[in-house]
Amino acid sequence: MTANPLRPHRAAIVAGLVITAVTLAVLFAMDRPPICTCGYVALWYGDINASGNSQHLSDWYTPSHIIHGMLFYALGWLLFARAGIGGKQAARYSFTLAVFLEAAWEIIENTPMVIDRYRSVTVNWGYSGDSIINSMADIGWMSLGFFLALKLPMRVTVVLAIIMEVVAAMVVRDNLTLNVIMLAYPFEFIREWQALG
């Protein structure tokens, strides 16, 4: 049995940690709050319409970040294992690419332009961006998703992603798919449906 070519080696993990540290510094420079302005850190915060949303370690958007990791794993497989870009050794840096993409999103997501976009086209009208601890946790949740995809059969990974999307949609009327749709091209009927929750 051959080893998975996307399994990161030590240098790839170190590179991911360096990217995370740079992201931490950038978020501090952006003047993001280190923790929730409520003054405490919760393991779970379940109210997506309250000021504590995206301020703690996990929330209803955590499954989206886990799915990011699964999707980034698939992207790494397509680029490095399937297309052979960068040669055989490049595949071991797919985790580094995943951390870079997630870190870039965490920075972009907390810009005034994207925060205003969330407020204007989604039901999260009170969204004020993420706390730094939430952004760091999101990179961790993405990493979990990447390693789940690395270890689990593809079918199991796909089923887990679908379950997370369906549960989030049923409970809070939002998920990764709806988030992408509403940010890219908002539909009023989706916004009306989300507002009923």
N, C-alpha and C positions, 0 to 999 in steps of 0.2 A: 504494500500500500504506500503510495507516494504522499509526501507532505503537501498540505494546501499551500499553493504558491503565494496566497494573499496573507499568510501568517506573518505578522510583523516581527522583525528582529529588533534587537536592543536599540540600534541607531534610529530606527523608525519610531520607536516608542519615545526615545529621548527627543526626537524632532517634534513629535506631537506635544510633549510637555513644554518645550520651548515655545511653540505656537500658542499654547494655552496661556503661558506666562505673559507673552507679548499682548495677547487679547486682554488679559487682566489689566495690564498697564494702560492699554488704550481705553478701556471702559472707565478706569479711574480718571484718565485725562478728559474723557467726555463728561465727567462730573455725574456719572450714574451713582445712585445711592448704594453703598456697600451691602446693606441688608434692608429689609422692609422698613419704611419710615414709622411703622407701628412699634418698632423697637425690639422685636423678637424674631426668631427664625423657627418656622414650623417644618416638620418633615413633610406634611401634606396640607395643602390649602385648596379646598374644593369649590369655592364660590368664584366663578369666572367673571361675575359682574361687580365684584367688590374691589376696593383699592388694594387689597392684599394679593390679588391675582398677579401671577408672574413675579412674585416677590420672595417666594420661599423655595424650598428644595425640590418640591414636586407639586404638580397640579394636574388639571385635566388636559394640559398641553404636553405633559411629559410623554404620553404615548407617541405624539407627533415626532418628538426628538429621537425616541427609540426607533421609529420607522425611518427617520433620516439616516440613522446608522445602517439599517438594512439596505436602504436604497444606495447609500454611498459604497457599501460592500459590493452591490451589484454593478455600480459604475466602475469600481476598481477591477472587478472581474472582466467586464467588457473591454476596458482600456488595456489592461496589463496581461491577463491570462488569455483572453480571446483574441484581441487584436495584436498582442505582443509588443505594444508600444514601450520603448525604453529597454527592451531585452528582458531576459529571465529574472534578473535581480530587481527590476523595477517594481514587480508585483508586491514585493515585501514592503513597499512604501505606500500601498493603498490605504493603510490606516492613517498615515501622515496626511495624505490627501483628504481623507474623511474629516480629520480634525481641522485641517485648514478650511474646508468648506463650511463646517459648522461654526467655526470661530468667525469667519467672514460674515456669516448670517447673523450671528449674535451682535456684531458691531453694526451692521447695516440696519438690523431690526430696531436698534436703539437710537437711530438718527431721528431728528424732528420730522423729516419728510415721511418716513415709514410709520412713525407713531401717529402722525396726523392722518395718514392713509387708513390705518386701522380704525381710527375714530370715525372717519367719514363714511366708510363703506361696510363696516361690520357692526354687529350689535354691541361690540366692546367699546362703547362710546367713552367710557371712563379710563381706558387703557393709557398708562403713562410710561410704558416701557418696562424693561426688566431691571430688577436689582442685580448687582454684580454677582451675588451668591447664586441667584437664579440662573444667570447666564453660565456660570461655571458648572452648576449642576446640569444644565442642559447639554453642555459638552460631554459631561460624564454619562448622561442618559444616552446620547448618541453613540458613545463608545460601547455601552452595553449592547445597543442594537447591532453595532458592527460585529461584536464578538459572538452574539447569538447567531447572526447569519454565517459567521465563520464556522461555528461548531454544529449548527443544526442542519438537517436536510432542507433543501430549498422549499419543498412543499410545506414543511412545518413552519418555516419562516414566513411564507406567504400567508398561511392560515392565521398565524399570530398577528400579522399586520392587519389583515381584514377584521379579525375579532376586535383589535384595539380601535380601529376606525368605526366599526359599527357600535361598539359600546359607548364611545365618546359621543357619537351622533345621537344615540338614544338618550343619553343622560343629560348632556349639556347642549345638544344641537349644534355642535361644532367639532371639527377634527382637521387633520392635515389637508385632506382633499377639499373641504369647504373653505378652509383658510386660503389655499392657493387660488381657488376659483374667485373668491370675494376680493382678494388683493389684485388679481390680474384683470378680471372682468366681472364686476359685481352684478348680480341678478337681484332685482327687487323682491321676487317671490322667495328667494332663499333668505334674504334679510327679514322678510315678514315672518317666515316660518321660524327662524331663529329667535325672533322677538317674542314669540309665543311661549318660549321656555323660560 
